[in-house]
Amino acid sequence: MLLTEDAPAPTRSADPAFRRDILAGLSCTPKATPPIWFYDQRGSELFEAITDLPEYYPTRTETGLLERHGADFAAAVGAGRAVVEFGAGSARKTPHLLRAIAPAAYVPIDISGDFLHASSAALGDAFPGLPVLPLVGDFNGPLTLPTAIAAMPRLGFFPGSTIGNMEPGEAVDLLRAMRRLLGDDAQLLIGMDRIKDRDRLIAAYDDAAGVTAAFNLNLIARINRELNGDMPMDGLAHRAVWNDDKARIEMHLEAVHPLTFHVSGERFSMVQGETIHTESSHKYGPRDSRLLLRAGGWNPVQEWSDSDGLFSLMLAEAA
């Protein structure tokens, strides 16, 4: 990479971690960027639209499980816990859990502050007696929970199979970090997407309406806006592929012709057909998910799944 005289000047106000991750990802071979940077305000809105698509089964399947098994959650979890939700987003599924278990407090964590505060305000209105304590931050990094819940037992809530967006080693590290953050008497309710028919998986990540493509390409719009980039939106195309060896769906941005562009003053190039790997979504079989949880410091205790075996909610206790 070379800094050239005709390159746009670096942007000073951008998030340093965003700049660091994007420049590092575009510099490596093959190119890859962390999926966490999808979620600016527009990215969060697009993801919520994805969850309503007919091809995207995880959200409605998991929501159905939360609606049907409230009594089971109440019996297994008990009342009076502080619910700590990792990557809360719009918290659309959360009311089903909160109504079921009568928590003492709710702490939603999300990197998108505007989105988080809007959803927290809505939940506060829906549950007027419940302390709602939003925490803006990256759940992959160091966090400090509000002092108001210091004496409360905690239930971690990690829906949506977000754990699948991480490499298995990273997923184990995150589960261990959650274990440390939540404490010795904690529980964790986590969503796990299951391995299934390849065509159904690809359709869920490459919908006919093009919403997932817009979500993927929004990363380029964000890079151009916040990192003074000139990446051509029409020069990159959304691709979703199933990697059977690694049991995961991969999302890529593929160069449709040779490209040269700049980001924060750095010059990059791509040949036709080269891709930027923007997200992986690992799918887990029942034994795999239990092994993952145990490696992360959690003992699985109960599991709820739909009749087609598309998706599961697993409850685990701190080991």
C-alpha angles and dihedrals in degrees: 000000000000132000104231131194093241094051118109113260116259116268114243101199100054122116104270091219091052091051092045095049095045095047091046092047095049090048097055129083114265097025116240137165130198113258093226089081092065089080111083114128093280093044091052090050092050092049090053088053090051091056090061095052118114091232094052104084102168099078099047092041093051092043089054090053091050091050095048101042104045093119090051091052091049091052094046099040105030128206129295102045124133108239112219111192118198114213093002098179109167091347089222093152096042100083090065090058096041092051091050103049106031097227126201094225142353124223114186116192123199138149094224103078100188092048092046096051092048093052092043091054090051092050091048089056092048093048105033095174096050121093106233111196112181118203118198110210149097110279088207089067137054114304136182117207120222114276089231090077097041094111097040127097109241140224115200113212117199108165131168097054089270086152086072091066089072132076108254093254091050090047091055090049091051093049089051090049090051089050091054094044097047098044141229098302095044130127129204128210107195136176119229124189113216131226109260145147112337096225092051091051095049092048090054090058099037105042124188093241092058096235093131089049089053089049091052094045091048086075088066091049089052093049091050093048101042102028098038091247131164099202108155110243090201092050095065129061132197116249129182119191135173115234103201095185091059097031093233144117112234126204117206139176106222125202107238090197135001111300138197119184144150134236121185090343095309120120121225136176136196131193120225110283094020113129143207108222103221104170145004124201111196119204121211135208118218095263092044092054093050091049090050093051094048091049088052094054100264131117113216111229107166139011133196122193137171121255092258094051093237098133141006139204113210128195117206136176128220108269 
